Amino acid sequence: MIANDIKKIIKNENLIIGSERVLKALRNNEMEKVFLASNAPPAHADDIKHFAALTNTDVEMTGVPNDELGVLCKKPFLISCIGLKKTTGEKKKR
């Protein structure tokens, strides 16, 4: 994924930053798509991929390391995971 694409996604108001918040949203089936940094911790990446598979959510590796993802999101810390939340009409029932 190219940095310009990430910048477009960041402008979305349904963006969730952080693996813990993304995991919580995945458990509640509230995510549309998840983006992982290229060097996301394997434990977090495995958990996210597992819950994404259960809820049929797309997971995409960005090809951008977590320090650069933090800069792209204009945050002063590392970001290993961001996700797009579904709009209210898109939530699927389990």
GIPEZI-V197048 format. One record per helix or strand of 2 or more residues. SS is the DSSP state (A for helix, B for strand). FROM is the first residue (numbers start at 1). TO is the last residue. Records with the same first field share a line. If there is no record, write none. Layout:
SS: FROM-TO / FROM-TO
This chain:
A: 3-10 / 19-27 / 42-54 / 66-72 / 88-90
B: 15-17 / 31-36 / 58-61 / 81-85
